[in-house]
Amino acid sequence: MIARIAALFLGTAAALGATGAMAALAVGAKAPDFTTRGALAGKTFTLTLSHQLKRGPVVLYFFPKAFTPGCSAEAREFAAHIDDFKKAGATVIGMSADPVDDLVAFSTRECAGKFAVASAGPGIVQGYDVALKMRPGLTDRTSYVIAPSGRIAFVHSEMNYVDHVKSTLAAVKAMTGK
């Protein structure tokens, strides 16, 4: 059963053209658990990955910097498709190295209050290997789909935001059958 699921994820990743060039965490790796501060619809809260995974798969997407053109466009696209992610049983969480105060505004203006964004401190950035090599203090653009077991099910690592939503949604649907 596990081998069949792993093959499904690997096949989905190959079919969608996912890249892992920037991300060190491979499909099947254990996703590092973390607790951090986040914001949803302008309100701050404490976010723990393992608690989110109890509800189903998690799309954990890292973006370089709030309110930059690509990051804002990506957040708006995730917000536009949030009902599709929910229907497939997944929770979307945006992550960046931005301070929580910046993410409070971003969660309202760009995420339309539809999903949480959280601050990725140095330990989270290192654990997920998403440090942007050319710009210290920022993260690269990497999207992970994490199965409820805490294992990485899909990775899309590409600085162009265009396919992150489409590829992660397809991976979630393949995983849940919804």
LONUMI-159167 format. One record per residue (C-alpha): residue number from 1; residue in three letters; z, y, x. Coordinates in steps of 0.25 Angstrom, whole numbers, padded with zeros to 4 digits, always signed. Example, Ala and Ser with C-alpha at 12.3 -4.5 7.8 and 13.67 -1.06 7.14 Angstrom:
# residues 2
[1,'ala',[+0031,-0018,+0049]],
[2,'ser',[+0029,-0004,+0055]],
# end
This chain:
# residues 178
[1,'met',[+0000,+0000,+0000]],
[2,'ile',[+0004,+0010,+0011]],
[3,'ala',[-0009,+0006,+0019]],
[4,'arg',[-0017,+0009,+0007]],
[5,'ile',[-0011,+0022,+0004]],
[6,'ala',[-0013,+0026,+0019]],
[7,'ala',[-0027,+0022,+0018]],
[8,'leu',[-0029,+0030,+0006]],
[9,'phe',[-0023,+0043,+0013]],
[10,'leu',[-0032,+0040,+0025]],
[11,'gly',[-0044,+0039,+0017]],
[12,'thr',[-0041,+0051,+0009]],
[13,'ala',[-0039,+0059,+0021]],
[14,'ala',[-0052,+0054,+0027]],
[15,'ala',[-0060,+0057,+0015]],
[16,'leu',[-0054,+0071,+0013]],
[17,'gly',[-0057,+0074,+0028]],
[18,'ala',[-0042,+0077,+0031]],
[19,'thr',[-0039,+0081,+0045]],
[20,'gly',[-0027,+0079,+0053]],
[21,'ala',[-0032,+0086,+0065]],
[22,'met',[-0020,+0096,+0065]],
[23,'ala',[-0009,+0088,+0058]],
[24,'ala',[-0001,+0078,+0066]],
[25,'leu',[+0004,+0070,+0054]],
[26,'ala',[-0005,+0059,+0050]],
[27,'val',[-0007,+0052,+0037]],
[28,'gly',[+0005,+0042,+0036]],
[29,'ala',[+0015,+0050,+0045]],
[30,'lys',[+0028,+0054,+0039]],
[31,'ala',[+0029,+0068,+0035]],
[32,'pro',[+0041,+0075,+0041]],
[33,'asp',[+0051,+0079,+0030]],
[34,'phe',[+0056,+0093,+0030]],
[35,'thr',[+0064,+0104,+0023]],
[36,'thr',[+0060,+0118,+0023]],
[37,'arg',[+0059,+0130,+0014]],
[38,'gly',[+0048,+0133,+0005]],
[39,'ala',[+0043,+0141,-0007]],
[40,'leu',[+0037,+0138,-0021]],
[41,'ala',[+0033,+0149,-0030]],
[42,'gly',[+0041,+0160,-0021]],
[43,'lys',[+0054,+0152,-0021]],
[44,'thr',[+0060,+0146,-0009]],
[45,'phe',[+0065,+0132,-0008]],
[46,'thr',[+0068,+0121,+0001]],
[47,'leu',[+0057,+0110,+0003]],
[48,'thr',[+0059,+0096,+0008]],
[49,'leu',[+0047,+0087,+0010]],
[50,'ser',[+0054,+0074,+0006]],
[51,'his',[+0059,+0080,-0007]],
[52,'gln',[+0045,+0084,-0010]],
[53,'leu',[+0039,+0071,-0007]],
[54,'lys',[+0048,+0064,-0017]],
[55,'arg',[+0039,+0071,-0028]],
[56,'gly',[+0026,+0065,-0022]],
[57,'pro',[+0016,+0068,-0011]],
[58,'val',[+0017,+0082,-0004]],
[59,'val',[+0005,+0090,+0001]],
[60,'leu',[+0012,+0098,+0013]],
[61,'tyr',[+0002,+0108,+0017]],
[62,'phe',[+0004,+0117,+0029]],
[63,'phe',[-0003,+0130,+0030]],
[64,'pro',[-0003,+0140,+0041]],
[65,'lys',[+0002,+0153,+0035]],
[66,'ala',[+0005,+0159,+0021]],
[67,'phe',[-0004,+0169,+0016]],
[68,'thr',[-0015,+0167,+0025]],
[69,'pro',[-0029,+0165,+0019]],
[70,'gly',[-0030,+0150,+0021]],
[71,'cys',[-0016,+0147,+0018]],
[72,'ser',[-0016,+0155,+0005]],
[73,'ala',[-0029,+0149,+0000]],
[74,'glu',[-0023,+0135,+0003]],
[75,'ala',[-0011,+0138,-0005]],
[76,'arg',[-0019,+0143,-0016]],
[77,'glu',[-0027,+0130,-0016]],
[78,'phe',[-0015,+0121,-0016]],
[79,'ala',[-0009,+0130,-0028]],
[80,'ala',[-0022,+0128,-0035]],
[81,'his',[-0021,+0113,-0034]],
[82,'ile',[-0006,+0111,-0035]],
[83,'asp',[-0008,+0105,-0049]],
[84,'asp',[-0017,+0094,-0043]],
[85,'phe',[-0007,+0091,-0032]],
[86,'lys',[+0004,+0090,-0043]],
[87,'lys',[-0004,+0081,-0051]],
[88,'ala',[-0006,+0072,-0039]],
[89,'gly',[+0009,+0072,-0037]],
[90,'ala',[+0010,+0080,-0024]],
[91,'thr',[+0018,+0092,-0020]],
[92,'val',[+0011,+0103,-0012]],
[93,'ile',[+0019,+0111,-0001]],
[94,'gly',[+0013,+0121,+0008]],
[95,'met',[+0019,+0123,+0022]],
[96,'ser',[+0018,+0134,+0032]],
[97,'ala',[+0026,+0139,+0044]],
[98,'asp',[+0028,+0152,+0036]],
[99,'pro',[+0042,+0157,+0032]],
[100,'val',[+0047,+0154,+0018]],
[101,'asp',[+0047,+0169,+0014]],
[102,'asp',[+0031,+0169,+0016]],
[103,'leu',[+0030,+0156,+0009]],
[104,'val',[+0038,+0161,-0003]],
[105,'ala',[+0027,+0171,-0006]],
[106,'phe',[+0016,+0161,-0002]],
[107,'ser',[+0021,+0151,-0012]],
[108,'thr',[+0019,+0161,-0023]],
[109,'arg',[+0007,+0169,-0019]],
[110,'glu',[-0002,+0158,-0013]],
[111,'cys',[+0004,+0145,-0018]],
[112,'ala',[+0005,+0151,-0032]],
[113,'gly',[+0019,+0145,-0033]],
[114,'lys',[+0013,+0131,-0035]],
[115,'phe',[+0018,+0124,-0023]],
[116,'ala',[+0028,+0126,-0012]],
[117,'val',[+0026,+0131,+0002]],
[118,'ala',[+0036,+0129,+0013]],
[119,'ser',[+0039,+0134,+0027]],
[120,'ala',[+0036,+0124,+0038]],
[121,'gly',[+0045,+0126,+0050]],
[122,'pro',[+0043,+0121,+0064]],
[123,'gly',[+0048,+0107,+0061]],
[124,'ile',[+0039,+0105,+0049]],
[125,'val',[+0027,+0111,+0057]],
[126,'gln',[+0030,+0102,+0068]],
[127,'gly',[+0033,+0090,+0060]],
[128,'tyr',[+0019,+0091,+0052]],
[129,'asp',[+0012,+0096,+0065]],
[130,'val',[+0006,+0108,+0058]],
[131,'ala',[+0008,+0119,+0068]],
[132,'leu',[-0004,+0127,+0069]],
[133,'lys',[-0007,+0126,+0084]],
[134,'met',[-0015,+0139,+0085]],
[135,'arg',[-0005,+0148,+0078]],
[136,'pro',[+0010,+0144,+0081]],
[137,'gly',[+0019,+0146,+0069]],
[138,'leu',[+0009,+0142,+0059]],
[139,'thr',[+0005,+0128,+0053]],
[140,'asp',[-0009,+0122,+0052]],
[141,'arg',[-0015,+0119,+0039]],
[142,'thr',[-0011,+0104,+0036]],
[143,'ser',[-0009,+0097,+0023]],
[144,'tyr',[-0001,+0084,+0022]],
[145,'val',[+0000,+0075,+0010]],
[146,'ile',[+0013,+0068,+0011]],
[147,'ala',[+0016,+0056,+0003]],
[148,'pro',[+0029,+0054,-0005]],
[149,'ser',[+0033,+0044,+0006]],
[150,'gly',[+0033,+0056,+0016]],
[151,'arg',[+0020,+0051,+0023]],
[152,'ile',[+0008,+0060,+0026]],
[153,'ala',[-0003,+0055,+0017]],
[154,'phe',[-0014,+0065,+0020]],
[155,'val',[-0016,+0076,+0030]],
[156,'his',[-0026,+0088,+0030]],
[157,'ser',[-0025,+0097,+0042]],
[158,'glu',[-0036,+0108,+0042]],
[159,'met',[-0034,+0123,+0044]],
[160,'asn',[-0044,+0126,+0033]],
[161,'tyr',[-0036,+0125,+0020]],
[162,'val',[-0048,+0122,+0011]],
[163,'asp',[-0046,+0106,+0010]],
[164,'his',[-0031,+0105,+0011]],
[165,'val',[-0029,+0105,-0004]],
[166,'lys',[-0041,+0097,-0008]],
[167,'ser',[-0037,+0086,+0003]],
[168,'thr',[-0022,+0085,+0000]],
[169,'leu',[-0024,+0085,-0015]],
[170,'ala',[-0034,+0073,-0013]],
[171,'ala',[-0024,+0066,-0004]],
[172,'val',[-0013,+0068,-0014]],
[173,'lys',[-0022,+0062,-0025]],
[174,'ala',[-0026,+0050,-0017]],
[175,'met',[-0011,+0047,-0014]],
[176,'thr',[-0006,+0049,-0028]],
[177,'gly',[-0018,+0044,-0036]],
[178,'lys',[-0017,+0057,-0045]],
# end
